[in-house]
Amino acid sequence: MMFFLTPNFQRLLENTSGFSWLYPKTATLMEYLIYILTVGLLATTAITFRILNTLAKEVARLKKQLQE
């Protein structure tokens, strides 16, 4: 995953708190869980926005048809 990093930078990531999710060998189970939940929340938000946007367009189209 982080094959492009130099060994010194990898050691810096390992020793810096808050960055262990970038480097899987040091990530804890809780960090993985938070990462998965965050990605799920972002995906759910994006999908919900697209659905609501499509529904709003459809309602506007139907409203326009009723007025004609």
C-alpha positions, -999 to +999 in steps of 0.1 A: +000+000+000+027+025+010+054+011-014+064+046-026+075+059+008+111+059+019+120+038+050+126+070+071+091+083+062+076+050+071+093+051+105+080+086+110+044+074+103+048+045+126+060+067+155+034+095+149+001+091+167-029+097+145-013+084+113-012+047+120-043+041+098-020+051+069+003+022+077-016-010+083+011-028+104+005-003+133-033+002+130-054-010+158-088-027+155-105+004+167-088+025+140-099+001+113-135+002+127-135+040+127-121+040+091-148+016+079-176+035+096-164+068+082-162+054+047-197+039+051-211+072+064-196+091+034-210+066+010-244+066+026-245+104+025-235+105-012-261+079-021-288+097-001-280+130-017-283+115-052-316+098-044-330+130-029-317+150-059-334+126-084-366+127-064-366+165-063-361+167-101-389+142-106-413+161-084-404+194-102-411+177-135-445+163-124-454+197-109-446+214-142-468+188-160-497+194-137-495+232-143-497+228-181 
